[in-house]
Amino acid sequence: MQKEVEALVKWFEGKKLPEGYFAFSAWESTYNLANTVSLAFDNARAGNTNSLAVLKRVKEKLESGV
């Protein structure tokens, strides 16, 4: 799991994240994506698999450009 987290860290490094409302799934959204990503990284590094899944969904949404 740590390799997945570190790969995501590298992907997110230096990215300008959108500000304001951001929905990254049908049931998840945030008004502060940078903070959401930061907290998810902290928790994923501590072994939280749900946070790892959140990071993957955010990455997927950003890659889709929607």
Secondary structure, 3 states (H helix, E strand, C coil): CHHHHHHHHHHHCCCCCCCCCEECCCCCEECCHHHHHHHHHHHHHCCCHHHHHHHHHHHHHHHHCC
